[in-house]
Amino acid sequence: MSTALPFAGATGPVDSTDWTKLIETAYDREVSYYLREQTMFRSMIDVRPKRVAMPGDVIVLTRHKDLDVTLTPLSEVLTPDPLAVKDPDRITINIDEYGDWGVDTLRLETFAFTQPRQELVNLLGRHQLDKIDGLVKQVIDTGTNVLRPNARANKDAIIAGDKLTTGVILNSRTHLRRNLAQYKDGSNYAAFAHPDVVFDVMQDPAWLLPRNYINPNDLYNGEAGKWMSHRFVETVRAAPTANTGGVKVYPTYVFGAEALVEVCPKEFGTVVGPVQDPLNRFHPVGYLGIWGGAIYRQDALLRVETASTFTG
């Protein structure tokens, strides 16, 4: 028969305060990553050169303009004058190398309790996608067609109540159709909008969720719904900037067919650099691509600048 020892002031059980060196903080050996936006804008590129004459860092595309049409009947005895042809216009694409890299060391790989080399590759992969999307957005932002609610003259004139409404979207559709912009798919344009802007448009009774109108396999990444011949894709990369009145102004990018063109002689991909350290301790890895982009049809690209009523 055993006798229980009194714990207070007694010699007996060994607890965590006696052998503190046997108890340590434990770490999960699997790491995770911050939330991020998925890539968006490159998916809107649908034009690429077809017969490039030779390698070069500038590619020029040529487009013919239609001939003028007259409805005058022919003379029975006179030959009509030949039609006057118009000078074609051109789109210039500048091509450059883009990439970044990092190095992990033998010491880090040996002593780290996670997998630093694999994690570095993952981080560089995420960085690569962000860079590509940033390059495409930089091109998109040069678009010259801008629409604002209530016929505001410029970005600084937008007030807090100038949200995206049925009237603004109908104006967008009319503007693009008047420009002869073809639909991006079927009978819809593609609109990339910030979630704050989508908050406003989803309150309209005419809003349709994707499940109500289309096969899910045909959805754009991040598609939120459809409204007035616009398929809306949510992206925080359509980020607002404050105007001089302190109002957040959001750009919503609306794409028709053939709005953008790109040239990519070398697709972006991982590059493992040579180990040049005499002791083989430094291991470089990065990504590289050769790319150029431009607006192919200004008439098929529209930037709608609005405020938002979302205050959450």
C-alpha positions in Angstrom: 0.0 0.0 0.0 1.5 3.3 -1.1 1.3 6.5 0.9 0.6 9.8 -1.0 3.3 12.4 -0.3 2.2 15.9 0.5 3.3 18.2 -2.4 3.9 21.4 -0.5 7.5 21.5 0.6 8.0 17.8 0.0 10.7 15.9 -1.9 9.1 13.6 -4.4 7.4 14.3 -7.8 9.5 16.0 -10.4 7.5 18.7 -12.3 8.2 21.2 -15.1 9.6 23.8 -12.8 12.4 21.4 -11.8 13.5 20.2 -15.2 12.9 23.3 -17.3 15.6 22.3 -19.9 13.5 19.3 -20.9 10.6 21.4 -22.1 11.0 23.6 -25.1 8.9 25.7 -27.4 7.9 23.6 -30.4 7.6 24.9 -34.0 5.6 23.6 -36.9 8.1 22.6 -39.6 5.7 23.4 -42.4 5.5 27.1 -43.3 2.6 29.0 -44.9 2.4 32.2 -46.8 0.6 35.5 -46.7 -2.7 35.8 -48.5 -2.3 37.3 -52.0 -4.2 38.2 -55.1 -4.1 35.7 -57.9 -2.8 36.8 -61.3 -5.4 38.6 -63.3 -4.5 40.9 -66.1 -2.4 38.7 -68.4 -5.5 36.5 -69.0 -7.0 39.4 -71.0 -4.2 39.3 -73.7 -5.5 37.7 -76.8 -3.3 39.2 -79.6 0.2 38.0 -80.5 2.3 38.7 -83.6 1.9 36.0 -86.2 4.9 36.4 -88.6 7.7 38.4 -87.1 10.4 39.0 -89.8 13.4 38.6 -87.5 14.6 38.9 -83.9 14.5 42.4 -82.4 13.9 44.3 -79.3 11.1 46.3 -80.9 8.2 44.7 -82.8 5.9 46.8 -85.0 2.4 45.6 -86.0 0.6 47.2 -88.9 -3.2 47.6 -89.4 -5.1 48.8 -92.5 -7.9 51.3 -92.3 -11.1 50.6 -94.2 -11.8 52.4 -97.4 -14.4 55.1 -97.5 -17.8 54.1 -98.9 -19.7 56.3 -101.3 -23.3 55.6 -102.6 -23.0 57.5 -105.9 -24.2 55.4 -108.9 -21.8 54.8 -111.7 -21.9 56.9 -114.9 -22.9 55.0 -118.0 -20.0 56.5 -120.0 -17.4 57.5 -117.5 -14.9 55.4 -115.5 -15.0 56.3 -111.7 -11.9 57.6 -110.0 -10.0 55.0 -108.1 -10.6 54.8 -104.4 -8.2 56.7 -102.2 -6.4 54.3 -99.8 -5.5 55.4 -96.3 -2.1 55.2 -94.7 -2.1 52.2 -92.2 -1.4 52.7 -88.6 1.1 50.9 -86.4 1.5 49.5 -82.9 4.9 49.4 -81.4 5.9 46.8 -78.8 9.1 47.3 -76.8 10.6 44.1 -75.5 12.9 43.8 -72.5 14.2 41.2 -70.0 12.6 40.9 -66.6 13.6 38.8 -63.7 14.9 38.6 -60.1 16.8 36.2 -58.0 17.9 35.2 -54.5 20.5 33.0 -52.8 20.3 30.5 -50.1 23.4 29.2 -48.3 24.7 25.8 -47.3 24.6 26.8 -43.6 20.9 27.9 -43.8 20.0 24.7 -45.6 21.8 22.6 -43.1 20.6 24.2 -39.9 17.1 25.4 -40.6 14.3 23.3 -39.2 12.2 24.0 -42.4 13.0 23.7 -46.1 14.5 27.1 -47.0 15.5 26.3 -50.6 12.0 25.1 -51.5 10.5 28.1 -49.7 12.7 30.5 -51.6 11.6 29.0 -54.9 8.0 29.4 -53.8 8.5 33.0 -52.9 10.2 33.8 -56.1 7.4 32.1 -58.0 4.9 34.3 -56.3 7.1 37.3 -57.0 7.3 36.4 -60.7 3.5 36.3 -61.1 3.1 39.6 -59.3 5.7 41.2 -61.6 4.1 39.9 -64.8 0.7 41.2 -63.7 2.3 44.5 -62.8 3.8 44.8 -66.2 0.5 44.1 -67.9 -1.4 46.6 -65.7 1.3 49.2 -66.5 0.3 48.9 -70.1 -3.4 48.9 -69.4 -3.1 52.1 -67.4 -1.9 53.9 -70.5 -5.4 53.5 -72.0 -6.9 56.8 -73.2 -10.6 55.9 -73.0 -12.0 56.9 -69.5 -15.6 57.0 -68.3 -16.7 58.7 -65.1 -20.2 59.0 -63.4 -22.2 62.2 -63.9 -19.8 63.3 -66.7 -17.1 64.3 -64.2 -14.3 66.1 -66.1 -11.4 64.4 -64.3 -10.5 62.1 -61.4 -10.3 65.1 -59.0 -13.9 66.0 -59.7 -15.2 62.6 -58.5 -17.2 62.9 -55.3 -18.1 60.2 -52.7 -21.5 59.5 -54.2 -20.2 58.7 -57.7 -20.5 55.0 -57.4 -20.8 52.4 -60.2 -24.5 52.2 -61.1 -26.7 50.6 -63.8 -26.5 53.9 -65.7 -22.7 53.9 -65.7 -22.4 50.3 -66.8 -25.0 50.9 -69.5 -22.9 53.9 -70.6 -19.8 51.6 -70.6 -21.5 49.1 -72.8 -22.8 51.7 -75.2 -19.4 53.4 -75.4 -17.7 50.1 -76.4 -20.4 49.0 -78.8 -20.3 52.5 -80.5 -16.5 51.9 -80.9 -17.3 48.6 -82.6 -15.5 46.8 -79.8 -16.2 43.1 -80.0 -17.3 41.2 -76.9 -14.6 39.4 -75.0 -16.7 36.3 -74.9 -20.2 35.5 -76.2 -22.2 38.6 -75.5 -20.1 40.0 -72.6 -17.2 42.3 -71.9 -14.8 41.5 -69.1 -14.7 44.0 -66.2 -12.0 43.8 -63.6 -13.2 45.7 -60.5 -12.1 46.1 -56.9 -14.3 44.3 -54.3 -15.5 47.7 -52.9 -16.9 48.5 -56.4 -18.5 45.1 -56.7 -20.1 45.7 -53.4 -22.1 48.5 -55.0 -23.1 46.7 -58.2 -24.2 43.5 -56.5 -27.0 45.4 -54.8 -28.7 45.8 -58.1 -31.6 43.4 -58.6 -30.4 42.6 -62.1 -27.1 41.2 -60.8 -26.6 37.5 -61.7 -24.3 35.1 -59.8 -22.1 32.9 -62.0 -24.1 29.7 -61.2 -27.2 31.3 -62.8 -25.7 32.0 -66.2 -22.7 30.0 -67.2 -20.9 26.7 -67.0 -18.4 27.0 -64.1 -15.6 25.6 -66.2 -15.8 28.8 -68.4 -15.4 31.2 -65.5 -12.6 33.8 -65.3 -10.5 33.5 -62.2 -12.2 35.5 -59.4 -15.4 36.0 -61.4 -18.1 37.4 -59.2 -21.1 37.8 -61.5 -22.7 39.4 -64.5 -24.4 42.7 -65.1 -25.4 44.6 -68.2 -23.3 42.5 -70.6 -20.3 42.8 -68.2 -18.7 39.8 -66.5 -17.2 41.1 -63.3 -13.9 39.8 -61.9 -12.9 40.9 -58.4 -9.3 41.9 -57.9 -7.7 44.1 -55.3 -5.2 45.0 -58.0 -7.7 47.5 -59.3 -6.6 49.5 -56.3 -8.0 53.0 -55.5 -6.0 56.2 -55.2 -7.2 59.3 -53.4 -8.0 62.4 -55.5 -7.3 66.0 -54.3 -10.6 66.0 -52.4 -9.6 62.9 -50.4 -12.1 60.6 -52.2 -10.9 57.1 -53.1 -11.2 56.7 -56.8 -11.4 53.1 -58.1 -10.4 52.1 -61.7 -12.6 49.4 -63.2 -11.0 48.0 -66.4 -13.4 46.9 -69.1 -12.0 44.7 -71.9 -13.3 43.8 -75.3 -11.7 41.4 -77.7 -8.2 42.3 -79.0 -7.6 45.1 -76.4 -4.1 43.9 -75.6 -1.1 42.4 -77.5 2.1 40.8 -76.1 5.3 39.4 -77.4 7.2 36.9 -75.3 10.3 35.5 -77.0 11.2 33.7 -73.7 8.4 32.7 -71.4 9.0 33.4 -67.7 10.5 30.5 -65.8 12.8 29.4 -63.0 16.6 29.8 -63.5 19.1 28.0 -61.3 22.3 30.0 -61.3 25.8 28.6 -61.2 27.5 28.0 -57.8 30.5 30.2 -58.1 31.6 30.0 -54.5 34.9 27.9 -54.2 33.4 26.0 -51.3 30.0 25.4 -53.0 28.0 27.2 -50.2 25.9 29.8 -52.1 23.1 28.5 -54.3 21.4 31.2 -56.5 17.9 30.7 -58.0 15.7 33.1 -59.8 13.3 33.7 -62.7 13.7 35.3 -66.1 11.5 36.2 -69.0 11.6 38.4 -72.1 8.4 40.2 -72.7 6.7 43.2 -74.2 3.1 44.4 -74.3 1.0 47.2 -75.7 -2.6 48.2 -76.2 -3.7 46.8 -79.6 -7.1 48.4 -79.9 -7.7 51.5 -77.8 -11.4 51.3 -78.7 -11.7 47.9 -77.0 -10.4 49.1 -73.6 -12.2 51.4 -71.2 -11.3 52.5 -67.7 -14.3 53.4 -65.5 -13.3 55.7 -62.6 -15.8 55.7 -59.6 -16.0 56.0 -55.9 -17.5 53.4 -53.6 -20.1 53.4 -50.8 -18.4 50.6 -49.0 -17.2 51.8 -45.6 -16.4 48.5 -43.8 
